[in-house]
Amino acid sequence: MSENTINAVTRRHWVLIACMLSMFMAAIEVTIVATAMPTIITELGGFSQFGWVFSIYLLTQAVTVPIYGRLADMWGRKRVFFIGAGLFLLGSILCGFASSMGWLILFRAFQGLGAGAIMPLTSTIIADVYPPKERAGVQGWLSSVWGVAAIVGPLTGAWLVQHFNWALVFWVNVPIGIISMLLLVRFFPESREKTDRRINFTGSCWLMLTVTALLTALLQAESLGYWTLVLSAVALLAGWGLLRHERYSGEPLFPLAIWRTRTLLAGNVGNLLIGAAMMGISAFLPTWIQGVSGGTPLQAGSALAMMSIGWPLASTLSGRLMQHTSYRFTAQLGSLLLIAGTAMLLILHRESPVWYAGLSAFVIGTGMGMTSTTFLIAVQNTAQFEIRGICTASVMFSRMLGSALGTALMGAVLNYNLMLRLPQYSDPVQQVMSPAGREQLKPANLDLMLTEIAHSLHWVFVVSLIIAFGSLLMSRLVPVQKPH
């Protein structure tokens, strides 16, 4: 089936609704589970394994994203989406039946295997159904789902665990997923082109080994100790094997067009930088509010939610802006907003009000939403129909990889600064974030710790600012033209 046939789909609004439902299902997963985790740990135990509940989901999701993208180009969007969504829903059901933390982690890994298909394929399906001129606005609607999920997820999770069994936190996705799949069965035709291409199993194995070793080392660096070095070495060797295989493969996992086309390259590198810069805010702004300013978890969450609100608003706006200006202007404007918002964090001081931190997060969110959406639309409108799936998946994979790299880099910057500034204290951030820990400290010692932690976090924000300037450089590589 050709692209023209897909673009001629009638009742496209039902396809859009189906994609928004599936995107909501994936977006709400992290926030709703995070709210329920204290209750789950109380019943299942295993607090020491708490981090793996989230890390294993993100790990298996990231590993499978590019593989699903390639399969979608070979087997058809709808077929591969159903495989991924089916795995996700089955994993969700199994998570609700977990009898121990070990089983929950295993089922979360299974859930992540399916989640890797949802985000890239919903965006690819929308790109197939809507012509280039309309894609920007419609992708903005998809992005708005994240803002809704950021607000609805925690509230829904808290309500469910308070009035019902925690298993419903996972099972609530099942009817949403089924409705989405039924709508696609009815209104979206199969989009598979006739092809004799085969899946690159060797390249897929090299990719899975590289990403698994790298993300495990980054996400679990503190708990793994010296094993982090071993995993990093494995990631380097596997990455070299992947590059060598891709160079000589007749069917590379990532099309050569990604590396040879300026727009596709800019979209991938730009999203990697956006993902890295985002973690400077997502991971460390709450630390500032609770640790340095002495705010509550609710205040920290409210400030961070402003970024989730700014992102979809800017994504929707960027669609119209692209149509009146160009890809490059919109990407550059988003990059400048990202730079401005990150620079605002450098002005934070110990007496700064929480609303200022929230305003900074909102400006950063608008910059990220505008830039990320523009990069994605430019990539989808540049890529040919037969490689659009893997090109879309590669952009999202780059953002996930950037998030992991950013978390590791900025965590290292923070720890290094704390080691230099507060060598006499063990885990000073944990001490000041705990109300009981604060009370046990002498006023002079507390003042010293807060001052040095603030300086250390400022260096984290400096790194975020440098990365934000990188996105501005990448925006210069996208075309000076409107979607057409």
Number of C-alpha atoms within 10 A of each C-alpha: 12 13 18 12 12 19 16 13 16 12 10 16 12 16 24 24 17 25 26 23 22 26 26 26 27 23 22 24 21 17 18 23 21 17 20 22 18 14 15 22 16 10 13 15 16 13 13 10 13 16 13 21 20 18 19 24 23 23 26 23 24 27 24 23 29 29 25 27 30 29 21 28 23 23 20 21 26 21 15 21 27 20 14 23 26 19 20 29 25 17 24 27 20 20 25 17 14 17 12 14 22 16 15 22 22 19 25 25 25 23 28 29 26 28 32 32 30 27 23 26 28 26 26 24 23 21 26 25 25 21 18 19 17 17 24 29 23 19 26 24 19 25 25 24 22 23 23 16 24 24 18 14 24 21 14 20 24 18 15 19 19 12 8 10 12 21 19 17 27 21 19 18 21 19 12 16 23 17 15 24 22 12 16 21 16 10 16 22 16 15 24 18 15 12 10 6 11 11 15 18 11 16 22 18 13 21 23 23 18 24 23 20 22 24 26 20 26 21 22 16 18 12 12 15 11 11 13 20 13 14 21 18 16 19 24 16 14 21 20 14 17 22 15 12 17 20 12 9 13 10 16 19 23 20 14 12 15 21 13 10 15 17 25 27 20 25 33 27 20 31 29 27 27 29 26 28 33 27 23 25 25 18 15 19 24 23 23 25 23 20 26 24 21 20 17 15 14 11 18 20 17 17 23 24 19 24 27 27 23 23 28 27 19 25 31 22 18 29 26 16 20 24 18 14 15 19 28 24 22 27 32 23 18 30 30 21 22 34 25 17 23 28 19 19 24 16 11 19 15 14 9 13 13 17 13 15 26 21 19 25 30 24 25 33 30 29 31 33 31 32 34 30 30 31 27 27 25 27 25 27 20 18 20 13 19 20 19 24 31 29 32 29 29 24 29 26 26 23 24 24 23 23 23 22 22 26 24 21 18 24 21 14 18 20 17 13 19 24 16 11 17 16 11 10 12 11 13 20 19 13 19 24 21 13 14 10 13 17 12 11 14 10 11 8 11 17 13 14 23 20 15 18 24 21 18 21 27 19 16 27 25 18 19 28 22 15 24 29 17 18 29 22 14 24 27 17 19 24 16 12 15 17 21 10
